[in-house]
Amino acid sequence: MKNESLRNRIINTGAAIGVLLFAAMPTYANAHTIIFDQSQYDTTEFNDDHQQCYHLLDNVGHNEGQGAVEQGVKRGLRGATAGAIAGSVSGNSGSSAAKTGAAIGTTIGILSGRGSKNTAASANQKERDDLMRNCMQGRGYIALN
């Protein structure tokens, strides 16, 4: 009985730490992923043009997933409730099973909310790439990708 309690605490603690680490991972938007063969151009002129186009990137790529945070919290709460009910009804050790079910439900809910955030990050990256490609192409540079 004592070993099972310790095991449950370890599992719950590990799950909580995993969720916190995953949620704390920052999402970085790259400046752009466009590649230019700089050897074909005057270095100073290329760097000046690139810097001017790079400054335009501050104005784009700020889309967030539509309600990604709220959506993740709501799904987490619904998952926790469903998990707690399923855990307590399952006939396992009452509150322990309910806690485990709630932890699993919360984890699943939070992870499912990350989908819209990842979609927004992809859209942001595409918008930044398109802007850089168009800006540099307008100045006479040809992107390799």
C-alpha positions in Angstrom: 0.0 0.0 0.0 2.8 2.4 0.9 4.7 1.6 -2.3 1.6 2.2 -4.4 1.1 5.6 -2.8 4.8 6.6 -3.4 4.5 5.3 -7.0 1.4 7.4 -7.6 3.1 10.5 -6.2 6.1 9.9 -8.5 3.8 9.5 -11.5 1.8 12.6 -10.7 4.8 14.7 -10.0 6.5 13.5 -13.3 3.3 14.3 -15.3 3.1 17.8 -13.7 6.7 18.5 -14.4 6.3 17.3 -18.0 3.3 19.6 -18.6 5.1 22.6 -17.1 8.2 22.0 -19.1 6.2 21.5 -22.3 4.1 24.6 -21.7 7.1 26.7 -20.8 8.9 26.0 -24.1 9.0 29.3 -26.0 7.9 29.5 -29.5 10.4 31.4 -31.5 9.5 33.0 -34.9 12.6 33.0 -37.1 13.3 36.2 -38.8 13.0 34.4 -42.2 14.3 31.2 -43.8 15.1 32.7 -47.2 18.6 32.0 -48.5 20.5 34.3 -50.9 23.8 33.6 -52.7 25.5 36.7 -51.3 28.7 36.1 -53.4 26.8 37.3 -56.5 26.2 40.8 -55.0 28.1 43.7 -53.6 28.4 42.9 -49.9 27.8 46.4 -48.6 24.8 47.0 -50.8 23.3 43.5 -50.0 23.7 44.0 -46.3 22.0 47.4 -46.4 19.1 46.1 -48.5 18.8 43.0 -46.3 18.8 45.2 -43.2 16.0 47.4 -44.6 13.9 44.5 -45.6 14.6 42.8 -42.2 13.2 45.9 -40.4 9.9 45.4 -42.3 9.5 42.0 -40.6 8.7 43.8 -37.3 5.3 44.6 -38.8 4.2 41.1 -39.7 4.0 37.6 -38.1 2.3 38.5 -34.9 -0.8 36.3 -35.4 -1.7 34.2 -32.4 -3.8 31.1 -32.6 -7.4 32.2 -32.2 -7.9 31.9 -28.5 -5.2 29.3 -28.2 -4.6 30.0 -24.5 -8.3 30.1 -23.6 -8.9 27.1 -25.7 -6.2 25.1 -23.9 -7.4 26.1 -20.5 -11.0 25.2 -21.3 -10.0 21.8 -22.8 -7.8 21.3 -19.8 -10.6 21.9 -17.4 -13.0 19.7 -19.3 -10.4 17.0 -19.5 -9.7 17.3 -15.8 -13.4 17.0 -15.0 -13.9 14.0 -17.2 -10.8 12.4 -16.0 -11.7 12.9 -12.3 -15.2 11.5 -12.9 -13.9 8.5 -14.8 -11.2 7.9 -12.2 -13.7 8.0 -9.3 -16.3 5.9 -11.0 -13.8 3.2 -12.1 -13.7 1.8 -8.6 -10.0 2.4 -8.0 -8.9 4.0 -4.8 -11.3 6.9 -4.9 -9.6 10.2 -4.7 -6.3 8.9 -5.9 -7.8 7.6 -9.1 -9.7 10.9 -9.5 -6.5 12.9 -9.1 -4.7 10.7 -11.7 -7.7 11.0 -14.1 -7.7 14.8 -13.6 -4.0 15.1 -14.2 -4.2 13.0 -17.4 -7.3 15.0 -18.6 -5.6 18.3 -17.9 -2.5 17.2 -19.8 -4.4 16.1 -22.9 -6.5 19.3 -22.8 -3.4 21.6 -22.7 -1.6 19.6 -25.4 -4.6 19.8 -27.7 -4.7 23.6 -27.3 -1.1 23.8 -28.7 -2.3 22.8 -32.1 -3.8 26.2 -33.0 -0.7 27.9 -31.6 1.5 25.8 -33.9 -0.8 26.6 -36.9 -0.4 30.3 -36.1 3.4 30.0 -35.9 3.5 28.4 -39.3 1.3 31.1 -40.8 3.6 33.8 -39.2 6.7 32.2 -40.6 5.2 32.0 -44.1 4.2 35.6 -43.9 7.7 36.7 -42.8 9.3 34.6 -45.6 7.0 36.0 -48.2 7.7 39.6 -47.1 11.5 39.1 -47.2 11.4 37.3 -50.5 9.2 40.0 -52.1 11.3 42.9 -50.6 14.6 41.5 -51.7 13.3 40.5 -55.1 12.0 44.0 -55.6 15.6 45.2 -55.0 17.0 42.8 -57.6 18.0 39.8 -55.5 17.0 36.3 -56.3 16.2 33.8 -53.4 17.7 30.3 -53.7 14.7 28.7 -52.0 
